[in-house]
Every structure is written in structure tokens, then in C-alpha cells.
């Protein structure tokens, strides 16, 4: 049995043989008076020890940082967005 799996280690490599690097600062995309900034400031002052203890210490790491997921879900709830599709749409705006 032969291995037919092909792996490409340099998946962002361009034809000119250099890595494509695009610095992105999401902060610039959010207006200064947006409510998400206030929400983020409030969440940064919280103690997340109990939240982090709820996650298993063994096994693989969560796909999304629990603190970031908490921020997203609480912000969505504050905006009366409860569906996962609505949350996704709000994150992309």
C-alpha cells in the first residue's frame, strides 16, 4: 500500500518563492465609538479562573480560546443576537 497523501509545507508561498505576509490590525477596522470596544474593556477586567477551570486540563486544547469565546457570546447576547448564524454575521461585519 503506497502513501498517496501529498503535503505542502509552504502553503502561503508565492510563485516568487517568498512568504506572503500581510499585517492585519483588527483594531483599525472597528470604529472608536462602537459598543464592542466598551464590551471588550469590561471583559478585560473580569476574572476568568472559574471559566478556565470548567475546561478539561487533559486532552487537546480548545479550538477557540475560552475567554475570546466568552466575549463573543456575551457581546452577541447584549445585542440580542442568539443564533449561531447571527453571531457569525455580527463577527464578520
Order of alpha helices (4+ residues) and beta strands (2+ residues): alpha-alpha-alpha-alpha
